[in-house]
Amino acid sequence: MFSPDNLQAIWLTLRLATTATLLLLLIGTPLAWWLARTHSWLRGPVAAIVALPLVLPPTVLGFYLLLALAPAGPIGQLTGALGLGSLAFTFEGLVIGSILYSLPFVVQPIQNAFHAMGDGPLEVAATFGAGPWQRFFTVAIPLARSGFISGSILGFAHTVGEFGVVLMIGGNIPGETRVVSVQIYEQVEALQFGEAHWLAGSMVVFSFLVLLVVYGSIGRHAIPGMRFGN
Amino acid sequence: MRADLQPRIPAVQAPGTLQARISYTMAQPAGGRFQLDLDAEIPATGITCVFGASGSGKTTLLRCLAGLDRPQAARLTVDGEVWQDENRFMPTHLRRIGYVFQDSSLLPHLSARRNLHYGRDPGDGADTADAVKLLGIEHLLDKFPRQLSGGERQRVALARALLSKPRLLLLDEPLSALDVARKQELLPYLQRLPAELDCPIVHVTHSPDEVARLAAHVLVLDHGECVASGSVTELMASRRLPVNAAGESGVVLETTIAGHDADWNLAEAEYADGRMLIPDPGVAMGGLVRLRILARDISLSHAEEAHSSILNRLPATVERIEESPDTAMCMVHLRVGDSTRLLSRVSRKSSRRLGLAPSSEIYAEIKSVAILQ
């Protein structure tokens, strides 16, 4: 069914998507909270930056990331100073690219869920004697559950479907940066249509199932963050 | 006598009292500014009703007391503890308050039971059982707020407020989202609150009926300012409680049941200056009953022994008469005995025919009495 090369690409893709999604939840949750609640003038600019990957061609993002990750770039100099070398054409570099590329898909649903919740439940919890941290973990996060679910699923699926950024900053190193989308491209270039069919078909089924879960199980409620198409 | 032996003037303040001096300017979403300016003292006994039209600043006042809004200048002390002054602002979660909102005073993702326990020390099992029983919510504990009716939600919220042993209980129109039947159902629970809690209870309302039923003290707000405050009996008798229609004017009397007449299902209610007969409210001897007598239900006459159906005919003195030439009716302020005050709404023509003037002696004939609690 799947050749060892294909299995390796699938495994790498799942590892990349899982790592990126977990890190995105860590970074995205406080960011979404801040965006949902701040009255600062910085809200607009920050929201625009978070949303940039929605409209930019992945090649643009990849191009600047490549420059930044290169030994002379700002991130490259930092990682070089830390003894990590350049992250361009590495798995870690791909994780960084994926985080930037998928950021809006995780942040926006969570931000919308925090926003939809309103101040009411948090004020009730405060009158119940709950401090800010307790309110965040026992009220805000449980009430924003659907936002976290759709944010995680969309972030994961979007990372799986990433192509342009990977090609720009990851190249095509088996077991390190050759993810499923790149593998399909390779196989089509090499006219291995049979192999490509397996992977491409699997991607169609996978994506359909993911969206079915998002729209089906949470469909009773409004799904925050499913307003933009991609 | 040496100066330091002079008796010090103690800070005269009953325990538990809330003192609030608030000056708060807030920008309104629709534009413009709203200003709340207030200096009030709220006792720890009985319910204090904050009464006013919508937009008068009632809810804003509660939010300032709770620490949900932060007024620019305020001095708040509860039972001597400073909650806010020039240097300090105690956040809401440290204030030990109970707060019942108009609707949704519960956390929507937790069952009623977990709402009662949220953020509290476990192990107050006996208290929980008492509060649950007092509010009759045993059968609701495993339901979620969305599965409860409005009245049930408010009862759970009241139980939660009781359980937190608050130093201040804030009720923001807890009845306003309920239909008439549910209101009647919840009122007795509210009336019982002062017996259960010895902290100030602030009840915000725009309903004169709720004021008459619940309030011991009243604070009247208008455009962010306190325009009248005092005991409910005094404010109602002096007509400083703004009610919409003159027909709703009346007085509230605190009475004690002093006898029963089982033959006629009547009871004798003793007020400060006498007794009157009322329909038996089913309250034991010595029980407290609050009566409301509307001004339109008191007529006036000179003859003591009129042959009529009136049960209560009280000798009274006219204190003053409110009238204006362009209306048919006038409001007669009466005093019975030393301190009991009544209001009577009669036509100006009748008033003239009876020759009413300040200090006239007259009989107040009470046509009906409403038993409030």
HADDOCK unambig.tbl for C-alpha pairs under 7 A between the chains (distance, minus, plus):
assign (segid A and resid 121 and name CA) (segid B and resid 107 and name CA) 5.78 0.50 0.50
assign (segid A and resid 124 and name CA) (segid B and resid 105 and name CA) 6.02 0.50 0.50
assign (segid A and resid 124 and name CA) (segid B and resid 106 and name CA) 6.63 0.50 0.50
assign (segid A and resid 124 and name CA) (segid B and resid 107 and name CA) 6.92 0.50 0.50
assign (segid A and resid 126 and name CA) (segid B and resid 92 and name CA) 5.78 0.50 0.50
assign (segid A and resid 126 and name CA) (segid B and resid 93 and name CA) 4.67 0.50 0.50
assign (segid A and resid 127 and name CA) (segid B and resid 92 and name CA) 6.08 0.50 0.50
assign (segid A and resid 127 and name CA) (segid B and resid 93 and name CA) 5.64 0.50 0.50
assign (segid A and resid 127 and name CA) (segid B and resid 97 and name CA) 6.16 0.50 0.50
assign (segid A and resid 127 and name CA) (segid B and resid 98 and name CA) 6.46 0.50 0.50
assign (segid A and resid 127 and name CA) (segid B and resid 99 and name CA) 6.37 0.50 0.50
assign (segid A and resid 128 and name CA) (segid B and resid 93 and name CA) 6.79 0.50 0.50
assign (segid A and resid 128 and name CA) (segid B and resid 119 and name CA) 6.42 0.50 0.50
assign (segid A and resid 129 and name CA) (segid B and resid 93 and name CA) 4.03 0.50 0.50
assign (segid A and resid 129 and name CA) (segid B and resid 94 and name CA) 6.22 0.50 0.50
assign (segid A and resid 129 and name CA) (segid B and resid 96 and name CA) 6.77 0.50 0.50
assign (segid A and resid 129 and name CA) (segid B and resid 119 and name CA) 6.22 0.50 0.50
assign (segid A and resid 130 and name CA) (segid B and resid 93 and name CA) 5.47 0.50 0.50
assign (segid A and resid 130 and name CA) (segid B and resid 119 and name CA) 6.11 0.50 0.50
assign (segid A and resid 131 and name CA) (segid B and resid 93 and name CA) 5.73 0.50 0.50
assign (segid A and resid 143 and name CA) (segid B and resid 109 and name CA) 6.72 0.50 0.50
